[in-house]
Amino acid sequence: MSRGLSLWLRPQPSRCRLSRGQLNSTIPGVRGVVSRACADAEALESHMDKPPQPRPSDGPAQPGDRPVGAVARRMLIIGLDGATFDVLDPLMAEGRMPRLQAAIASGVSGILRSTIPPITPAAWTTFLTGKQPGSHGIIDFERYDVHTNKLRFNSTRCLDHVRSLWQILGDAGLKVGSVNVPMTYPPVPVNGFLVSGFETPGPDCDFVYPPELKSEILERWPDPTLRAKWRRRTFGGNALFERNIAYISRSFHQGAEMTVWLGDRFGWDVLMVVFKLLDNLQHKTWRYLDPRWSDRHPARRDMAKRGFGEADKAIGVLLDYARANDATVLMVSDHGHGSLEGKVQPNLLLKQWGYLSLRGRGAQKATRGRHLWDRLRGRTKRFKRVGDIEHDLAVDFSKTRVCVMHAGMAGFLYINLEGRQPTGIVRQADYEALRDELRDRFLGQECHVRDPDGNGVQLFTEVHKPEELYGCSRKDQPWMPDLLLVPHESLAVVRKIRGRRAVRWLPYRRLEGTHRPDGILVASGPGVRQASPSPVENRCHSLRAHIVDCAPTILAGLGLRIPDDMEGRVIREIFERPPVVETEAAQVAAATSQGGEAYSEADLERVTQRLSDLGYLE
């Protein structure tokens, strides 16, 4: 039996197993990914309606030294990746998410501003470190090495210079648990347990700490890091769409089950799980959720909404578990969500403006042909070819002054600088003037266009110099781009050049979701200020905070001093009794990884395909 099939077979509290006949009941044509959940959809729903009953964690961890007095004994953190009140509020109004609604009514809620750019690796790393991207160095899934002219994939091995929340809590004697939090692969030692996030290549990798826990997790959950992609198939229709939704729904229940099981097994003071596929659900179903188009396909709209209902059930399991363990609950998202309606091509603009040169047409066609062949074979050479940009664009670096080397929620633009890149042609004396010139052009009238409805759209709404945006040193963070291009909220940035128009607008059948800066923050449980009796204030989600504020808030709430290199504030307004806020000298981060590359070539193939499916990589 394929391990992927067992994802659907939700372990009951008694840990009993289904029969071999039930395990092998598969849906024809979707090998190794989906199966009938107890033979049909009704059985799946019935199965999901029986969550494990919460009970206090066996052998609860004794609190570590709390030097300034805790207002929260324990904390359970639920990460709702990509969640936005733009979607959640209407679903709660329809009665589809009663557990989330009750938590908001009994506590406080508000907007949690994301990083720039609002992308998963940058934002969750900021959550875990209390530092902005300019300090921790993660701005995207990948980074461009200016010295070798190549792309590298980010991992925990890029974070040895900063201490994470888990390390700080563990050093204070608190037990921690982390389940599917992004940017935690490869796992590093913690005072507790850690199951890495969706950037894990697969269950055959070392994805868990302590490592001896791996076999037990795989026995219960054969797909612990959620490796399956959204499935597409000609004539798949609503049946395939429903199976995709069911896989995502199953991931929520699996996350809750794993968190409870591991929490009981190890004990905990701070416990966190991220429902990563909530982000995927919005990426893939946005056109069915957006009120502008939701009536076009009511069947798929309702299936997508049911997926959120299953997330709410899993949230309910965790809320009950928190209550049984006298834990304060924080629910956070790394960013919000909105519609993706077009893709902007800054490298096309750079070519038209004379900053970027391509090789001859023959070379361009050959490069595109190789790229197409790789895609047909299900392979990618993204991290192998020089600069990788040549694979997609056939760039002539000997004549190119500027190029966007990687892109997604933003464009990361690099000047081909003499003495820095091996191909550098721009003189150091011309560097600042060129940056200013480019910023003016990207923000100017040349980048003002009309959308298909005739509305004016500024392709790039912000253009930043990273050292000004983040307050970082370019010497300390040499992989930072020379300019960071922030597109209009309905656009994504691509490196490839296709056609002659700066933006390619998407037809309805290709509309998806993309990230927005405003995520969510919900707090409830012991020590949390009760919601305002005013229904107007509650609807407005009155809290306003930034994701960089989460780490210091967690530390202060637990009665710990805050390292003085953290860049956020304590969100005092969450708590009924504001915590005492004291700082201490930050400790120097000790190396926790083996150094070097975290991913083999085969690993990169798998992760790149998964991220490309979501539009994070081309």
C-alpha positions in Angstrom: 0.0 0.0 0.0 1.3 3.5 -0.9 2.1 5.5 2.2 0.1 8.4 0.7 -3.1 6.4 1.0 -2.9 6.1 4.7 -3.2 9.9 5.1 -6.9 9.5 4.8 -7.1 6.9 7.6 -7.5 8.9 10.7 -6.3 7.2 13.9 -9.0 6.9 16.5 -8.2 7.6 20.2 -8.0 3.9 20.7 -5.3 3.7 17.9 -7.3 0.9 16.3 -6.6 0.2 12.7 -8.9 -0.4 9.7 -8.8 -3.7 7.9 -6.5 -4.5 5.0 -9.5 -4.5 2.7 -10.5 -0.9 3.8 -6.9 0.3 3.4 -6.7 -0.9 -0.2 -10.0 0.7 -1.2 -8.6 3.2 -3.7 -10.1 5.5 -6.3 -9.0 4.4 -9.8 -6.7 6.6 -11.6 -5.4 8.5 -8.7 -2.6 6.2 -7.6 -0.8 6.7 -4.3 -2.4 10.0 -3.4 -6.1 9.7 -2.6 -8.3 6.9 -1.3 -11.8 6.4 -0.2 -12.1 7.6 3.4 -13.8 4.5 4.9 -15.0 3.7 1.3 -17.1 6.9 0.6 -17.5 10.6 1.4 -20.2 10.0 4.0 -17.9 7.7 5.9 -15.2 10.3 5.8 -17.5 13.0 7.2 -18.7 10.6 9.9 -15.1 9.7 10.8 -14.2 13.4 11.1 -17.1 14.1 13.4 -15.4 12.0 16.1 -12.4 13.9 17.3 -10.2 12.5 20.0 -11.4 13.6 23.4 -9.1 16.1 25.1 -7.5 15.3 28.4 -4.7 16.9 30.4 -1.2 16.2 29.0 0.3 13.2 30.7 3.1 14.2 33.0 2.8 18.0 32.5 6.0 19.8 32.2 7.0 21.9 35.2 7.4 25.6 34.3 10.9 26.7 34.0 12.3 29.7 35.8 9.9 32.6 35.3 12.0 35.6 36.4 9.4 38.3 35.9 6.1 36.6 36.7 3.9 34.8 34.1 0.4 35.9 33.0 0.1 32.6 31.1 1.1 29.2 32.5 1.2 27.6 29.1 0.6 28.6 25.5 -0.9 26.7 22.6 -0.3 28.5 19.3 -2.3 27.6 16.2 -0.9 28.8 12.9 -3.5 29.4 10.2 -1.3 29.9 7.2 -2.6 32.6 4.9 -5.8 33.2 7.0 -7.7 36.5 6.4 -10.8 37.9 8.1 -11.9 38.8 4.5 -12.7 35.1 4.2 -13.2 34.0 7.8 -15.7 36.7 8.8 -18.3 35.7 6.1 -17.8 32.0 6.9 -18.4 32.7 10.6 -21.5 34.7 9.7 -22.8 31.7 7.8 -22.2 29.5 10.9 -19.5 27.5 9.2 -16.7 28.2 11.8 -18.4 28.2 15.2 -15.3 27.3 17.2 -13.2 30.1 15.8 -16.2 32.5 16.3 -16.5 31.4 19.9 -12.8 32.0 20.5 -13.0 35.4 19.1 -16.1 36.3 21.1 -14.4 35.2 24.4 -11.1 36.8 23.7 -9.6 39.5 21.5 -8.8 39.6 17.8 -7.2 41.9 15.2 -5.0 42.3 12.2 -1.4 40.9 12.2 0.7 42.7 9.7 3.1 40.5 7.7 6.6 41.1 6.5 7.6 42.8 3.3 7.3 40.7 1.2 4.3 38.8 2.8 5.7 35.4 2.0 5.7 32.2 4.1 9.5 31.7 4.8 10.1 35.4 5.6 7.0 35.8 7.8 7.2 32.5 9.8 11.0 33.1 10.4 10.1 36.6 11.7 7.5 35.0 14.0 10.1 32.5 15.3 12.9 35.0 15.8 11.3 38.3 16.7 13.5 39.8 13.9 12.7 41.4 10.6 14.0 39.8 7.4 17.0 42.2 7.3 18.3 40.6 10.5 17.4 36.9 10.0 18.2 37.0 6.2 15.2 35.1 4.9 13.2 37.0 2.2 12.1 34.2 0.0 12.2 30.4 -0.4 15.5 30.9 -2.3 18.4 33.3 -2.2 20.7 34.5 -5.0 24.5 34.1 -4.2 26.1 37.2 -5.8 29.5 35.6 -5.6 28.7 32.4 -7.5 25.8 33.7 -9.6 23.7 30.8 -8.5 20.4 30.3 -6.6 20.3 28.4 -3.3 17.4 27.1 -1.3 16.9 28.5 2.2 16.7 26.2 5.2 17.5 26.2 8.9 21.1 25.9 7.9 20.9 29.6 6.8 19.7 30.6 10.3 22.7 29.6 12.6 23.3 33.3 13.3 19.9 33.8 15.1 18.2 32.1 18.0 14.7 30.9 17.5 11.9 31.1 20.0 12.2 27.3 20.6 15.9 27.7 21.6 15.2 30.7 23.9 12.3 28.8 25.6 14.3 25.7 25.9 17.3 27.5 27.4 14.8 28.9 30.0 13.8 25.3 31.0 10.5 25.3 29.2 9.4 22.3 27.1 8.3 23.1 23.5 6.6 21.2 20.7 6.5 22.3 17.1 4.4 20.6 14.4 4.6 21.6 10.7 5.9 25.1 11.3 7.5 26.3 8.0 11.2 27.0 7.9 12.1 24.3 10.4 13.8 21.8 8.0 16.2 20.2 8.7 15.0 20.0 12.3 17.4 21.2 15.0 17.5 20.0 18.6 14.9 21.5 21.0 13.8 20.9 24.6 10.9 18.8 23.5 9.9 17.7 20.0 9.8 19.1 16.4 8.1 17.9 13.2 9.3 20.0 10.3 7.2 21.9 7.8 6.1 21.5 4.2 9.5 22.5 2.8 10.6 19.0 3.9 11.2 16.9 0.7 9.3 13.9 2.0 8.9 11.3 4.8 12.0 9.5 3.8 14.1 12.5 5.1 15.0 13.3 8.6 12.0 15.5 9.5 11.7 15.0 13.2 13.5 15.7 16.5 14.2 13.6 18.4 15.1 11.4 15.4 14.0 8.1 17.0 10.4 9.4 16.9 10.4 9.1 13.1 9.2 5.5 12.9 6.4 6.0 15.4 5.1 9.1 13.5 5.2 7.3 10.1 3.3 4.3 11.6 0.5 6.6 12.5 0.7 9.3 9.8 2.6 8.2 6.7 2.4 11.7 5.2 3.5 13.9 8.2 4.9 16.8 6.1 2.0 17.0 3.6 3.9 16.3 0.4 1.0 15.9 -2.1 0.3 18.6 -4.6 -3.1 19.9 -5.8 -4.1 17.3 -8.4 -5.1 18.3 -11.9 -6.4 16.0 -14.6 -8.2 16.5 -17.9 -11.9 15.8 -17.3 -11.2 15.5 -13.5 -14.2 17.7 -12.9 -15.9 18.1 -9.5 -14.9 14.6 -8.3 -11.2 15.4 -8.5 -11.8 18.9 -7.0 -13.6 17.3 -4.1 -10.8 14.8 -3.5 -8.3 17.7 -3.4 -10.5 19.5 -0.8 -10.7 16.2 1.2 -6.9 15.8 1.2 -6.6 19.4 2.5 -9.3 18.8 5.1 -7.6 15.7 6.2 -4.4 17.6 6.8 -6.1 19.8 9.4 -7.3 16.8 11.4 -3.9 15.2 11.1 -2.2 18.3 12.4 -4.5 18.4 15.4 -4.1 14.7 16.1 -0.3 14.8 15.9 -0.2 17.8 18.1 -2.3 16.2 20.8 -0.5 12.9 20.6 3.0 14.4 20.8 1.9 16.8 23.5 0.7 14.0 25.6 3.8 12.0 24.9 6.3 14.6 25.8 4.6 17.2 28.0 4.8 20.8 27.0 4.8 24.5 28.1 4.6 25.9 24.6 3.0 23.9 21.8 2.5 25.1 18.2 1.0 23.6 15.0 0.6 25.3 11.6 -2.3 24.3 9.3 -0.2 25.0 6.2 -2.7 23.8 3.7 -5.2 26.5 4.6 -3.0 28.7 2.4 -3.1 26.1 -0.4 -6.9 26.0 -0.1 -7.1 29.7 -0.8 -4.5 29.7 -3.5 -6.5 27.0 -5.4 -10.1 28.0 -4.7 -10.0 31.8 -4.5 -12.2 32.3 -7.6 -14.9 30.2 -5.9 -14.6 32.2 -2.6 -14.3 35.7 -3.9 -17.8 37.2 -3.9 -17.2 38.7 -7.3 -17.2 35.3 -8.9 -18.5 32.8 -6.3 -21.9 32.4 -7.9 -20.4 31.1 -11.1 -19.8 27.7 -9.6 -21.8 27.2 -6.5 -20.9 23.5 -6.1 -17.2 24.2 -5.9 -17.8 27.2 -3.8 -19.6 25.1 -1.2 -16.9 22.4 -1.3 -14.3 25.0 -0.6 -16.3 26.4 2.3 -16.7 22.9 3.7 -12.9 22.7 3.8 -12.9 25.7 6.1 -15.5 24.0 8.2 -13.1 21.0 8.6 -10.4 23.4 9.7 -12.8 24.7 12.3 -13.4 21.2 13.7 -9.6 20.7 14.0 -9.3 24.1 15.7 -12.0 23.0 18.1 -10.0 19.9 19.1 -7.0 22.1 19.9 -9.1 24.6 21.8 -10.5 21.8 24.0 -7.0 20.4 24.5 -5.8 23.9 25.5 -8.7 24.2 28.0 -7.9 20.8 29.5 -4.3 21.9 30.0 -5.0 25.4 31.3 -3.3 27.0 28.3 -3.6 30.4 26.7 -4.3 30.2 23.0 -2.9 32.3 20.2 -4.1 31.9 16.6 -1.9 33.7 14.1 -1.5 33.8 10.3 1.7 34.7 8.5 -0.1 36.8 5.9 -3.5 37.4 4.4 -5.0 36.5 1.1 -6.6 38.0 -2.0 -7.1 37.5 -5.7 -4.3 36.9 -8.2 -5.4 38.5 -11.5 -2.2 38.9 -13.4 1.6 38.4 -13.6 4.0 41.3 -14.1 7.3 40.8 -16.0 10.0 43.2 -14.7 12.7 41.6 -16.8 10.7 42.4 -19.9 10.6 46.0 -18.8 14.4 45.9 -18.2 14.9 44.5 -21.6 12.7 47.2 -23.2 14.5 49.9 -21.3 18.0 48.6 -22.4 19.2 47.3 -19.0 19.0 43.6 -19.9 20.2 41.7 -23.0 19.2 38.3 -24.2 21.3 36.0 -26.4 20.3 35.4 -30.0 16.9 34.0 -30.9 18.3 30.5 -31.5 19.7 30.4 -27.9 16.4 31.7 -26.5 14.5 29.0 -28.3 16.9 26.3 -27.2 16.7 27.5 -23.6 12.9 27.5 -23.7 12.9 24.1 -25.3 15.1 22.6 -22.5 12.9 24.2 -20.0 9.8 22.7 -21.6 11.4 19.3 -21.8 12.3 19.4 -18.2 8.7 20.2 -17.3 7.4 17.4 -19.4 9.7 15.0 -17.6 8.6 16.5 -14.3 12.1 17.7 -13.6 13.6 21.1 -12.8 17.2 22.4 -13.1 16.4 25.6 -11.1 19.3 25.2 -8.7 21.9 23.7 -11.1 22.3 26.1 -13.9 24.5 29.2 -13.6 22.3 31.9 -12.1 19.5 29.7 -13.3 18.2 32.7 -15.1 19.9 31.5 -18.3 17.8 28.4 -18.2 14.6 30.5 -18.5 15.7 33.6 -20.3 19.0 33.0 -22.1 20.4 36.2 -20.6 23.7 37.6 -21.9 25.3 38.7 -18.7 28.2 40.2 -20.5 25.8 42.9 -21.7 23.2 42.9 -18.9 23.4 45.6 -16.2 20.3 44.6 -14.2 18.2 41.4 -13.8 15.5 40.1 -11.5 17.0 36.9 -10.3 14.1 35.4 -8.4 10.6 36.5 -7.9 7.1 35.6 -6.5 5.3 37.9 -4.1 8.0 40.4 -5.0 10.7 40.9 -7.5 14.3 40.6 -6.3 16.4 42.8 -8.5 20.2 42.6 -8.7 22.7 44.9 -10.4 25.5 43.1 -12.3 28.2 44.8 -10.2 31.8 44.8 -11.1 33.9 43.2 -8.4 30.9 41.4 -6.9 29.4 39.0 -9.4 31.8 37.1 -11.6 30.0 38.6 -14.7 29.8 42.2 -13.2 29.9 45.1 -15.7 28.5 48.0 -13.7 31.1 50.2 -12.1 30.9 50.7 -8.3 30.8 54.4 -8.8 27.6 54.1 -10.8 25.8 51.8 -8.3 23.7 54.3 -6.3 22.8 56.4 -9.3 21.6 53.3 -11.1 19.5 52.2 -8.2 17.8 55.6 -7.9 17.2 55.7 -11.7 15.6 52.2 -11.6 13.4 53.0 -8.6 12.1 56.1 -10.3 11.2 54.2 -13.5 9.4 51.3 -11.7 7.4 53.8 -9.7 6.8 56.1 -12.7 4.3 56.5 -15.5 6.0 53.8 -17.6 4.6 51.2 -15.2 1.0 52.5 -15.1 -1.3 50.3 -17.2 -5.0 49.6 -17.6 -6.5 46.3 -16.5 -9.1 44.4 -18.6 -11.9 46.5 -17.0 -10.2 49.7 -17.9 -9.1 50.6 -14.4 -5.7 52.2 -13.9 -3.1 50.0 -12.2 0.4 50.9 -11.0 2.4 47.7 -11.6 4.7 48.4 -8.7 3.4 50.2 -5.6 6.7 50.2 -3.6 10.3 49.8 -4.6 12.7 49.4 -1.6 16.4 49.5 -1.0 16.7 46.7 1.6 19.0 48.5 3.9 16.5 51.3 4.2 13.5 49.0 4.5 15.0 46.6 7.1 17.7 48.7 8.6 20.3 46.1 7.8 23.8 46.2 6.6 24.4 45.1 3.0 27.8 43.8 4.1 26.2 41.5 6.6 23.5 40.3 4.3 25.2 40.2 0.8 22.4 38.1 -0.7 19.9 40.9 -0.2 18.7 42.3 -3.5 19.7 45.7 -4.7 16.1 46.7 -5.1 12.9 44.9 -3.8 10.0 45.4 -6.2 6.5 45.2 -4.5 3.8 44.7 -7.1 0.2 45.8 -7.1 -1.8 43.6 -4.6 -3.5 41.7 -7.4 -0.3 40.8 -9.2 2.6 38.4 -8.8 6.1 38.9 -10.2 7.6 36.5 -12.7 11.2 36.3 -14.0 10.3 34.9 -17.4 9.7 36.9 -20.5 6.6 36.0 -22.4 5.1 38.1 -25.1 5.5 41.9 -25.4 3.3 43.2 -22.6 4.6 44.0 -19.1 1.6 42.3 -17.5 -0.2 39.1 -18.5 -3.8 39.3 -17.2 -5.3 36.0 -16.2 -8.6 34.7 -17.6 -11.2 33.5 -15.1 -10.3 29.8 -15.4 -6.7 30.6 -14.3 -7.6 33.0 -11.4 -6.1 31.9 -8.1 -5.3 33.5 -4.7 -2.2 35.3 -3.7 -0.8 36.9 -0.5 -1.9 40.1 1.2 -0.1 41.8 4.1 -2.9 41.6 6.6 -3.1 38.3 8.5 -5.0 37.5 11.7 -4.4 37.4 15.4 -6.8 35.8 17.9 -6.1 35.3 21.6 -8.3 33.5 24.1 -8.2 31.5 27.3 -6.5 32.1 30.7 -5.0 35.6 31.2 -6.5 37.0 28.0 -8.6 40.2 28.1 -12.3 39.5 27.5 -13.8 40.8 24.3 -15.5 44.2 24.3 -19.2 44.0 24.8 -19.6 46.2 21.8 -20.5 44.1 18.7 -19.2 46.9 16.5 -15.7 46.8 18.1 -15.7 43.0 17.9 -16.5 43.0 14.2 -13.7 45.5 13.6 -11.1 43.2 15.1 -9.6 46.1 17.1 -6.1 44.7 17.7 -3.3 46.0 15.5 0.1 44.3 15.6 3.0 43.0 13.5 4.2 39.4 13.2 7.5 40.5 14.6 5.7 41.3 17.8 4.7 37.7 18.4 7.9 36.3 19.8 8.4 39.0 22.5 4.7 38.8 23.4 5.0 35.0 23.9 8.1 35.4 26.1 6.7 38.2 28.2 3.4 36.4 28.6 5.2 33.4 30.0 7.2 35.5 32.4 10.5 35.5 30.6 12.9 38.4 29.8 13.1 39.4 26.1 16.5 39.4 24.3 17.4 42.9 23.6 18.0 42.2 19.9 14.4 41.4 19.2 12.7 44.0 17.0 9.1 43.7 18.0 7.0 45.0 20.9 5.0 43.2 23.5 1.3 43.2 22.5 0.2 44.2 26.1 -3.4 44.8 25.0 -4.0 41.1 24.6 -3.7 40.4 28.3 -6.2 41.0 31.1 -3.2 41.9 33.4 -0.4 43.4 31.2 2.8 41.4 31.6 6.0 42.8 33.1 8.4 43.6 30.3 12.1 43.3 31.0 14.9 42.7 28.5 18.2 40.9 28.8 21.4 40.8 26.8 20.9 38.6 23.8 23.0 35.4 23.7 25.1 34.6 20.8 23.5 32.0 18.6 25.3 28.6 18.8 25.6 26.6 15.6 22.8 24.0 15.6 23.2 22.6 12.1 25.9 20.7 10.2 26.4 23.5 7.7 26.4 23.1 3.9 23.4 22.4 1.7 20.3 20.9 3.3 18.9 19.5 0.1 20.2 16.9 -2.4 19.5 17.4 -6.1 16.6 14.9 -5.8 15.2 16.8 -2.7 15.3 20.1 -4.7 13.3 18.5 -7.5 10.5 17.5 -5.1 10.4 20.8 -3.2 10.6 22.9 -6.3 7.7 21.1 -7.9 5.6 21.6 -4.8 6.3 25.3 -4.5 5.9 25.8 -8.3 2.4 24.3 -8.0 1.5 27.1 -5.6 3.0 29.8 -7.8 5.9 30.5 -5.4 8.5 29.4 -8.0 8.3 29.3 -11.8 
